[in-house]
């Protein structure tokens, strides 16, 4: 009898918890509906993580620009993209975890009947600006990608769009987003981790992004580049206080992803040292940022040999400031903007100021951001190798060399700028007994695209000149 009563009681209890049999399949601990602000926050964090993490399964751009190198695992600084799922992990994160969530956030904002149209417009502008940022990373990493047919649950085999065409379209989308902004009202506030709903800040961020994207195409579409840059230049960052910085927290999963891979709080691995390519260049210039970028070995900054095995204890590694769990990640910053303005002047665009003024301010902003003093800045700029009028090379060399140094800990952006400006003169490691290595000009398409969407992926590879890491993207002049 006891067993009968227990069985009956259990059935009654179970029946009282659900309305029908389908409810048994509902995970009671997972939300069925997510607010648009939460989706926006999550997407921005995932985007920031992708371009910031040093996880070798996702982001190896610090190796490509020779800011870092490894101690023992050499596949990554020797540009192997197939032993790990690197392309697939970047691709999936940006499509599934960034663009899909931004799209759903936008849908929910548009359906919101309780928020004013002005605030909704600002929220949509925030979403669209970050969509443009994410699309630009995809385009500038892979080349042609699915766009017009992407993110459609009913189409599992999207075709790839021409990257140059999509690039023009995202510039148009960015203009539309900027035109939506009303700086007198808020957007997402609590859900906006970067600017807390301050739309004046978002307007400057959007225009700074527009400046950057315009300059990317300067060598192949000078008229569009010039009009884009000139339209943006009057409302970009004017100080480090405007930097597009994502603040991390002290504990997982919201800690700085660099700390996850390096900080002894989270790992005992010792896989990374800083590369001699960067350290030697900064040593030659007595660069004051070395103290903030690197650790010392017996009072010296010593870089590991790029592309070869290195003993962790013998070389400088990443400064604890950078590996702190709460250290912020930069999506855009003032120093970068001033380097872009210097380049715009050199290209003859109608931009206020001289190239030297912008160049000097870019370097000063970088040194100040990292904690250097005005005196250190003045001493650094006075060196013949740094001074704009006497530094060697043309304007591409002068700007490119200093921008490469300033973009430390921003591997993706440093890689983008190195490909554009062809400066500094980086060389792949010379490995005896192997064919010549080539520093990647793009990331190859994911393996799962070859198996699941093979026809479209094959057509895309043919369209860009081959699905190879040494294929130049459409804006990258050989």
N, C-alpha and C positions, 0 to 999 in steps of 0.2 A: 504493500500500500504506500509506503514511504516513497518508493521509486516512482509510482504512478503520480502521486501528488507533486513531486519534484519536476517530473516531466511536464505536467499540465501547467504548473506555475511558470516554468521556463518558457513555454510556448506563449502564455499570456503576456509575459514580460517582453518577449521579442516582438510580438504583434503590436504592443503598445508603443514601440519605438519607431515604427515605420508605417507609411501610408500604403505602400504596395511592395511587391516583391523586388521591384527595381531598386528600391531604396537600400536593399542589403548591399548593393555595389557602390554606395556612396561613401567616400572617405570623410568621416565626420570631423577629422582634424585639419582638412584642407578647405580653404575658402572657395566657394563656387563663384563669387563675384569679387572682383578686385577694383578698388577705386582708381580712377585715371591717374591721380597723383602718385599712387604707389607704383603703378606700371611705369610711369615716367622716371621715377627715382631709380627703379631697378634697371631700366634700360640704360640710363646714363651711367650708372655704376658699372654695368657689364661692359659698356663701350670703353670706359676709362680703364677697367681692368685689362681688356684686350690689348690696348696700346701701351700699357704700363708694365704688365707682368714680365718678369724674366724667365718664366716657365718655358723650358726648351721645347715643350710639346705645343706651344702656342706662338711665342714671340721670340725670335732670334735676331731682331733688328740691331740690338746693341753689338752683336758679333759682326754683322755685315758692315757697320760703320767703324769697327775696331775701337770701340770704347771699352769693351770688356773682352776677355777671352776665358777659356776654361782651364781647369787643372789637369783633367784626365780624359774626359769624353770629348773627342775631337770631331765628331760628325757635324756638329752645328757650326763651329767656326770654319769648317771646311765645306759648308754650304750643302750638306746632304739634307734633302727635304722629304725623303721617302722612308727612312728607317723609323720615323715617327709620323703621327698623323697631324703634322703642323698645318698644312693648308686646310685640311678638313676642320680642324678645331677653330681656326680663325673664321672660316666661312660660316660654320654653323652658329658660332657665337654671334656674329654680326647679323645674320639673317634671322635666326630663331629667337635669340635672347635680346636683341636690340631692336631691329627694325619691326619685327612682328609685335613686340610689346608696345613700341611707339605707335604703331598703327592702331592697335586696340585702344590705347589711351586716347588717341585722337577721336576714334569712333565714339567712345563714351563721353568725351567732352562735347562733341557735336550733339549728342542725344540728351544732354543735361538740360532740364527745363527750369532749373532753380537758380542757375548762375547767370549774371548779366552778360549780355552779348559782348561787351567790351572786355570783361575779364576772360570770357571764353576765347575771344580773339587773341588775347595775350598768351593764353595757355596753348592754343593751337600754334602760335608763332614759336613758342619755346620748343614744342614737339618737332615742328618742321625744321627748325634750325639744327636740331640734333639729328634728324633724319638725313639732312644734307651732309652733316659731318660724317655719319656712318657710311653713306653711299660713297663719299669721297675716299674713305679708307679702302673700301672694296675696289673701286675703280683704279686707284693709284697703287694698289697692291697686286691685283690680278690682271687688269685690262678689261676686256669685254666680260660682262656678267649679266645674269638674268635681272631684268628691271621691269619692263612693261608687263611681263607675265609672272613675275615673282610674287611670293607671299599669297598665292591663291590656292586654297586648300583643294579646289577642284581640278587643279592642273599640277600634277606631280612631275611633269617633264617640261619645265619652262625653257623657252628658247633664250639665247644670249643676245643682248643688245650691243650695238656698236658703242664703245666707251666714249668716243668723242661726242656722239649725239647725246648720250645720257649726261655727259658732263655739262653740256649747254642747258639741258633740261633742269639739272639740279641748281644751276646758277639762277635760272628763272624762278624755281621754287624758293630759293633763298631770298630773292627780291620780294616775292609775294609774302613771305613770312615777315620780312622787315617792314613791309607796308602795313601789316596788320597791327603792329605794335602801337599801343597807347602808353607812353611812359608815365602818364599821370595815374594809371591804375596798376594793380598787381596782376600777376599771372598765378602759376602755382607758387604758393609761398612755403608751407611746411614741406611740400614734396620737392621743392627746388633746393637741392643740396649746395649748388654752386653760388647762386645769387639771391636766394631767399625771396624770390618773386619780384626783385627790383628790375623793372623792364628797361630802365635807362642802361643798366649794366648789360642786359641781354641785347639791347640795340648795338652797343659797342662790341660785344662778343660777335654778333652776327656780321657786322661790318668788317671786323678783323678777320673773320673766317672768309668773307668775300674777298678781301684784299689778298689773302693767302691763295685761295683757289684761282683768282684771276692771274696771279703771277705764275702759277704752275704752267699755264698754257702760253706764256709770253713768247716762246720760241717758235710756236707753230700757228698761233692765231693772234698776232700782235694787235690787231684792231679790237677784237673782243677783250683781250687782256687789258689793253689800255683803258677802254671805257669802263670795264669792271673795276679796275684799280682806282681810277680817278673818282668814280662814284662813291667808293667806300672810304677813301683816304681821309675825308674830313670828319669822320665820326668813328674812329678806331680807338684802341687803348691809348691813354695818355700818361699812364703811370702803372707801376706794379700792382697798385690796389685793385685794378680792373682785371687782373689775370684770371683766366678761366681755370680755376683750381678746384679740384675735387678733394674734400677733406675726408680722411679715413679715421676710423676709430681704433681703439687699442686691442680689441679682441676679434677673433674670427666670427663670422665670415666677412666682416667689414673692415679688416685691417689692410694696410698698404700691402699690395701683392708682392712687392719687393721683399718685405719682411718675411713673408711666407716662405720664400725660397732661400733666405740668407740668414736672417736673425736667429741667434741661438735659442731664443724663446720658443721658436717654432720648428727648428730643424737643427740637426747636428752635421748636416752635409757641408762640405767645403769645396764647392764646384767652381767658383768664380774668382778670378782676380782681374784687376784692371789691365788693359792692354798696353804694351810698350809704345804702340803707335801714338796713342793719345798722351800718355805720361811723358814721353820724350819730347813731344811738341810743346807741352805746357812747361816742362822743365827748362827748355831752351828760352822760353819767354818769361821765366820766373813768375808764372801766373799765380795770383793770390787765391784763386779758386781751388787750387790743389788741396789746400787744408780742409775744404768742405767736401770735395769730391772723393778723396782717397784717404786711406790710412798710410802710415809711414813704417818703414823697416829700418831700424837703427838710425832714425832721424832723416831718412831719405825717402823720396817717392820713387819706387821702382816698379815698372810695368812688366807683367809676364809676357813671354814671347808669344806673339799672336799666332794662333793656329797650331801650336805645339803644346806638349805636356808641360805643366808647370807645378812646382811645389808650392802649396798654399802658403806656407810659413815664410817663404823667401821673397814674396812679392807683395806690393801694396794691393789691398782689396777695397771693397766699397765702404765708404765712410759710414759710421753708425747713424749719422743724421739721415742718410738716404734709406737705411734699413729699419728706421724706427717705425713701429706699427702705425703711428699717426701721421707720418710724413705725407704731405699732400701730393697729388699727381696733377701735372699741368696739361691741359688740353690746348691752350693757347696762352701766350704771354706777351708782355710789353716789349721785351727784348727782341723777340721774333718779329713783331710788328715793325719796329724801327729798322731792322735789317731789311725787311721787305720794302720799306719806304726808301731806304738808301738805294736799293736796286731799281726801284721805280724812277728815281731821279736819273740814274745812270742810263736808263733806257729811253730817256727823253720824255717821260710822262709829265703831265701838268700837276706836279705835287710840290707843295711848299717845302722850303728848306733845301740844304745842300746834301749831297751824298755823304760827305764827311761828317756833317752834323748828326745825321741819322745814325751813321756807323758808330760814332763816338757814344751817342746816347744808348745805342743797343748794348754796347759792351758795358757801359756804366750801369745800366739797368740789370744786366746779368750778374755783375759783381755785387751790386747792392742786394739783389734777391738772395744770394747765397750767404751774405753776411759780411762782405768786404767793406772797406772804408773808402771814403772819397779820396783820401791820400793815396791809397793803394791803386785806385782807378787812375788817378792822374799820372802816377809813376808808370803804370802799365801802358797807358796810351802814349806816353812820351818816348817809348822805345822805338827805334827806327824800324824794327821788324813788325811793329803793330801800327804805328802812325800811318794814317791813310795816305798821306802824300809820299811816303817813302817805303812803305811795305812792298815787297816784291810781287810781281804779277799784275794782271789787269784787275778790273773791279770784281770779276767773278772769283778770282783767287783771294782777294782781300776779304770780301764779304763771306765767301764760302768757307775759308779757313777759320775765321772767327765765329761764324755761326755754328760750325761743327763743334767747336769747343763749348759754346753757350748752350747747345742742345743736349748736353750730358743728361743722362737718365731719361731721355726722350728718344729712344732708339728709332721708332717709326718715323718721327719727324726729321731726325738727323739723316736717315736713309733717303727720305723723300728729297731733302735739300741737296744731298750729295749727288743724287742722280740728276737733278735739275742743273746744278751749277758746275758739276764735274770738278769740284774742289772740296777738300784737299785731294792730292794725288794718292789715293789709297791703292795698294797693291795686294792681291791675294797671297796667302802663304805659298812659298815655293816648296813643294813636296817632292823629294827625290824619288824617282821611279814611278811617278804618276803623271797623268796628262795634266796640262795646265788648268788650274782652277780659275773660275771667273766669278767675281763678286756679283751676287744676284741683282738683276735689273727688275725682276718681278718674282712673285711666288707662283708656283705651278698650281694648276687646278686640283681640287681634292680628288683622291682616289675614288671615293664613292660617287662622284659625278661621272667618272669614267664607266662605272658599272651600272649606275641607276639612270643616268641621263646621257648615255654615251654618244648618241647621234648629235645632240646639240652641243655637247662639250667638244666633240671632234671638229664640228664646224667652227666653233669659236677659236679653237687652237689654230686652225688653218687661217682664219680671218686676221689674227694678230701676228702671224708669221711663225707660229710654232709654240706649242705648250711647253716651253723650256724656260728655265730661270735666267738664261742669258738673252732672252728676247726683249728688245727695247719696247717700252710702251709708246703709244702714239705721240705723246708730248715730249718724249725723251730723245733729243737729237743725238745721234751717234757721233 
